[in-house]
Amino acid sequence: MNLKEIAKGWYNFVVASAEHKQMIEERLAICDQCPHKQQISTTGQALIHAINKQGSIYYCGQCGCPLAGKTANLESSCPLSKWVSWVTPQSYY
């Protein structure tokens, strides 16, 4: 789990544009069908709800990342290649 990646995702989750929110919802829908999705502890759920009451209360059992933060980070990708990064090399030019 990359903490910098997740922190960036949490920030994005809070300030997401309509297009970004759609991407998050699409990624979460994919994760909802994954057998590696695990429920976060009660303490973790309280933290997520303090940040965003609509945040996912699950984490990826494959990489250990909380899904709300992971799916909101444009640079993140699924460790099982079920969804990919929105950032391409062209994004930096």
N, C-alpha and C positions, 0 to 999 in steps of 0.2 A: 504494500500500500504506500503510495506516494502522498505524504501529507500536504505538500505544496499544491499538488494537483487537486486534492480534495478541498483545500481551503479556497482555491480559485473557483471551484465548482459551487461551494456554499455561497460565495459572493455573487456569482452569476445567477444562482437560484433566486436570490433576493431581488436583483435588478434586471432580470430577464425581459427582453423585448417580446412582443407577441410571436414573432418568428422563432425566437429562441425557446419560448415556452412550448411551442408546438414540437420542436425537436426533443425537448426533455420528455414530453408526454409520449412521443413515439418510442424513444429509447426505453422509458419505464414500461410501456406496453410489451415490448420485447422481453424485458427482464421479468415481467410478471409471469411469463410462460416458461421461464427457465427453471429447471430442477435444482439449480445451485442457489436460488434466492433463499435467504435465511432471515428470520425475524431478529431485529436488534433488541438488545436488553432493555429492560424498563428504564434504566438510567439514560441510555442512548435515545430512547423514544422521547423522554422529557426534553433532552437537549434539542432534538430535531423540531419538536413542537414549539420550543422557545424561539427558534429561528424562523420557522414557517409552519403553520398549522396544517398545511396541505402536503408537507414533505413526506416522502416515503419512509416507512419505519422498517425497511429491509436493508440488508447488505448482500454483497456478492460473496457466496461461499467459495468461489474460485480464487478471487484476488483479495478479499477481505474489506473492500471499500464500501462505504455507505452509498446506497444507490442514489439518494437525493443529490449528494455532492458529485458523485462520479458521472451521472447522466447529464448534469448541468454544465460540466466542463467541456468546452468546445474541443479541447485537445485530447480528451480521453477517448479510449476505444475499449470495447468489450474484450476481455482476455480470451474469449471463445470465438471472437470475430463475428458476433451476431450484429454488431453495429460498429461503425468506424468514426474516426475523428472528422470533425467538420473543417479542421485547419489543414490547408494544403500548402505546398511550398509557394504557390502563387499568392497566398494570403499575406505574405510578408513583403511583397513588392508594391 
